[in-house]
Amino acid sequence: MKNLKGAVAVVTGAGSGIGRALAQELASHGAQLALADVNPATLEETRGLLGTAQVKTYNVDVSNASAVESFARRVGQDFGRASLLINNAGVALWGNFSELTLDEFDWLFRINFWGVVHGCKFFIPLLQREPDAHIVNISSVFGLIGPPGQSAYSASKFAVRGFTQALSGELSGSKIHVTCVHPGGIRTRIAENARAGAATRTEEWAGRNEEFLKLVRTSPEKAAHVIVQGVLRNKARILIGPDAYQFDFLQRLLPVRSSSLLVSWFNRRTGATAPQTAEAAKAKR
């Protein structure tokens, strides 16, 4: 897309973080906005930051296929079209795989992965009507490298990455461009609000999470600017933040050892030790 002025941009997870920053960035380019979030209160806060931009907001749970189908239908009715889809909504879940229940794993996957699939499935018919359209799917640096304690989150973001690559190939030659975004540490609430698995020693993960937040370097506004510039340049892949570039390089250079090296690096930076399961902790007492 060479110009966003007058384009109809659909953004999920627009109530905070990168989604809110994207709404502001897109509004500055003259785009019309269809903003969705599961939290209507924070979504209205975003609307209040957008001045005179043409905006409509929608309370949507992206994990629910019927809800996203209805969302796409309403955007078609309200705007008559959609030019840009940004599947941004996402959640985080701390805990080793042995500590997570299948329901917890499924909860995260329904939002992080199925939310992306639902968005693409129901908005592509609208995007296909445009002379120039774009899909942006937000993966993560943990869609490039899988650290311990992030099995559910990392699996969902690797799934987004694989899905986006396949979709890009299928839409090659069409009017729809596709981008996969891999943010590194962004100063948003996603880590702060992350759930801990039911069997996770929450005090250990809380401390680890607190230390992780000290390492994040990139603001949501910077991330949003990079994403929009990538859309304007039709980039197929976008890395955000110096840590994303570092991890990408590490994964390419040492694909087998990269995960263990990442853990060692993080532990050195935070002074953390590998979290234990509740059972392991009991065994030590």
C-alpha positions in Angstrom: 0.0 0.0 0.0 1.5 3.3 -1.1 -1.0 5.6 0.7 -3.1 5.1 3.8 -5.2 8.3 3.4 -8.8 7.2 3.2 -8.0 3.6 3.7 -10.2 1.6 6.1 -7.9 0.0 8.6 -9.1 -2.8 10.9 -7.1 -3.3 14.1 -7.8 -5.9 16.8 -6.5 -5.5 20.3 -6.8 -1.7 19.9 -7.6 -1.0 23.6 -4.0 -0.8 24.7 -0.3 -1.3 23.8 0.7 -1.7 20.1 -3.0 -1.8 19.0 -3.7 1.7 20.5 -0.4 3.1 19.1 -1.3 1.6 15.7 -4.7 3.4 15.8 -3.0 6.7 16.5 -0.3 6.1 13.9 -2.9 5.2 11.2 -5.1 8.1 12.1 -2.1 10.4 11.6 -1.9 9.0 8.0 -5.6 9.8 7.4 -6.9 6.3 7.6 -10.4 5.5 8.7 -10.4 3.1 11.6 -12.4 0.0 12.6 -11.1 -0.8 16.1 -11.9 -3.9 18.0 -11.1 -5.1 21.6 -12.5 -7.5 24.1 -12.4 -4.6 26.7 -14.9 -1.9 25.8 -13.6 0.5 28.4 -10.0 0.6 27.2 -11.3 0.7 23.6 -13.2 3.9 24.3 -10.0 5.3 25.9 -8.3 4.7 22.6 -11.1 6.4 20.7 -10.8 9.4 22.9 -7.1 9.8 21.8 -7.9 10.0 18.1 -9.3 13.5 17.8 -11.3 14.0 14.6 -10.3 10.7 12.9 -13.2 8.7 11.5 -13.5 5.8 14.0 -15.9 3.1 14.8 -15.3 0.7 17.7 -16.4 -2.9 18.2 -16.5 -5.1 21.3 -15.1 -8.4 19.9 -13.7 -11.6 21.3 -11.3 -12.7 18.5 -11.3 -16.3 19.9 -14.9 -16.6 18.9 -15.3 -17.3 15.1 -19.0 -16.2 15.1 -18.0 -12.9 16.8 -15.3 -12.1 14.2 -17.6 -13.1 11.4 -20.2 -10.6 12.7 -17.4 -8.0 13.2 -16.4 -8.3 9.5 -20.0 -8.0 8.4 -20.5 -4.9 10.5 -17.4 -3.3 9.2 -18.7 -4.0 5.7 -22.0 -2.3 6.6 -20.4 0.7 8.4 -17.6 1.4 5.9 -18.5 -0.5 2.8 -14.9 -1.8 2.5 -11.7 -2.8 4.3 -8.2 -2.0 3.1 -5.9 -3.1 5.9 -6.3 -5.8 8.5 -4.0 -5.9 11.5 -4.4 -9.0 13.6 -2.8 -7.7 16.8 -4.9 -9.0 19.7 -2.9 -11.3 22.0 -2.3 -12.6 25.5 0.6 -14.2 27.4 0.9 -17.2 29.8 3.8 -17.9 32.1 4.7 -21.4 33.2 6.6 -24.5 32.2 4.6 -26.9 30.0 4.2 -29.4 32.9 2.6 -26.7 34.9 0.0 -25.7 32.3 -3.4 -27.3 31.9 -4.7 -28.1 28.5 -7.5 -25.6 29.1 -4.9 -22.8 29.7 -3.0 -23.8 26.6 -6.2 -23.8 24.6 -7.3 -20.4 26.0 -4.1 -18.8 24.8 -4.1 -20.5 21.4 -7.7 -19.5 20.7 -6.7 -15.8 21.0 -3.2 -15.7 19.7 -3.5 -18.1 16.8 -7.2 -18.7 16.1 -7.8 -14.9 16.5 -5.5 -14.4 13.5 -7.1 -17.2 11.5 -10.6 -15.8 12.2 -9.6 -12.3 11.2 -8.1 -13.5 7.9 -10.9 -15.9 7.1 -13.7 -13.3 7.5 -12.0 -10.1 6.3 -10.3 -11.5 3.1 -13.5 -11.3 1.1 -13.7 -7.5 1.9 -10.0 -7.0 1.2 -10.3 -8.8 -2.1 -12.6 -6.0 -3.4 -9.8 -3.4 -2.9 -7.4 -2.4 -5.7 -4.6 -2.6 -3.0 -5.0 -4.3 0.4 -2.8 -5.6 3.2 -2.9 -8.1 6.0 -0.5 -7.8 9.0 -0.3 -10.6 11.5 1.6 -10.0 14.7 3.8 -12.8 15.8 6.7 -12.2 18.2 10.4 -12.6 18.7 9.3 -15.8 20.4 8.0 -16.9 17.1 11.6 -17.0 16.0 13.1 -18.6 19.1 11.3 -20.7 21.8 12.5 -20.0 25.4 11.6 -22.2 28.4 8.5 -21.1 30.3 6.9 -19.8 27.1 5.7 -23.1 25.6 2.1 -22.0 24.9 3.0 -18.4 23.9 5.9 -19.4 21.7 3.9 -22.2 20.0 1.1 -19.8 19.2 3.5 -17.3 17.7 5.4 -19.9 15.7 2.0 -21.0 14.4 1.2 -17.4 13.4 4.5 -17.2 11.6 3.9 -20.5 9.7 0.3 -19.6 8.8 1.3 -16.2 7.6 4.1 -17.5 5.4 1.7 -20.1 3.8 -1.1 -17.5 3.4 1.4 -15.1 1.8 2.3 -17.7 -0.8 -1.3 -18.4 -1.5 -2.1 -14.7 -2.1 1.0 -14.1 -4.1 0.0 -12.3 -7.3 -3.2 -11.1 -5.8 -4.0 -7.5 -4.7 -3.5 -8.5 -1.0 0.0 -8.2 0.5 0.8 -10.1 3.7 3.3 -9.2 6.5 4.4 -11.1 9.5 5.7 -8.9 12.4 8.1 -10.1 15.1 8.3 -7.5 17.9 11.0 -7.9 20.6 10.4 -6.5 24.1 7.7 -3.8 23.8 6.7 -1.7 26.8 3.0 -2.8 26.8 0.8 -4.5 29.4 0.9 -7.9 27.8 3.7 -9.2 30.0 2.5 -7.3 33.1 -1.0 -8.8 32.6 0.2 -12.3 31.7 -1.5 -15.2 33.4 0.4 -17.8 35.3 -0.4 -21.5 34.9 -2.6 -22.9 37.7 0.3 -25.1 38.9 3.0 -22.5 38.5 4.8 -21.1 41.5 3.5 -17.6 41.0 5.9 -15.8 43.3 8.9 -17.1 41.2 7.3 -16.2 37.9 6.2 -12.8 39.2 9.8 -11.9 40.1 11.0 -13.2 36.7 8.3 -11.2 34.9 9.3 -8.1 36.8 12.9 -8.5 35.8 11.9 -9.1 32.2 9.9 -5.9 32.1 13.1 -4.0 33.0 14.8 -5.3 29.8 12.2 -4.2 27.3 13.4 -1.3 25.2 10.9 -0.3 22.6 7.8 1.8 23.0 4.4 0.9 21.5 4.6 4.1 19.5 7.9 3.2 17.9 6.6 -0.3 17.2 3.5 1.1 15.5 5.6 3.5 13.4 7.8 0.6 12.2 4.8 -1.5 11.3 3.1 1.2 9.3 6.2 2.1 7.4 6.6 -1.6 6.7 3.1 -1.7 5.3 3.8 1.3 3.1 6.9 -0.5 1.7 5.0 -3.9 1.4 7.6 -5.7 3.5 6.9 -9.3 4.0 8.6 -9.5 7.4 9.2 -6.9 10.1 11.5 -7.1 13.1 11.0 -4.6 15.8 13.6 -3.6 18.3 17.3 -4.4 18.6 16.6 -7.5 20.7 14.5 -8.9 17.8 17.4 -8.4 15.4 19.8 -10.0 17.9 17.6 -13.1 18.5 17.0 -13.5 14.8 20.7 -13.4 14.1 21.4 -15.9 16.9 18.7 -18.3 15.7 20.1 -18.2 12.1 23.7 -18.6 13.3 23.1 -21.3 15.9 19.7 -22.8 15.3 20.2 -25.7 17.8 21.9 -23.8 20.7 20.0 -20.5 20.4 17.4 -21.4 23.0 19.8 -22.4 25.7 22.0 -19.4 25.0 18.9 -17.1 25.3 18.1 -18.6 28.7 21.7 -18.1 29.9 21.7 -14.5 28.7 18.4 -13.8 30.4 19.5 -15.3 33.7 22.7 -13.3 33.7 20.8 -10.1 33.0 18.2 -10.6 35.7 20.1 -12.7 38.2 17.2 -15.2 37.9 17.4 -18.9 38.2 15.3 -21.4 36.2 11.8 -21.5 37.7 10.8 -24.7 39.4 7.5 -26.7 39.4 5.7 -26.8 42.7 6.6 -30.5 42.9 10.3 -29.8 42.6 10.1 -27.1 45.2 8.4 -29.5 47.7 11.1 -32.1 47.0 13.8 -29.7 48.1 12.0 -28.9 51.4 
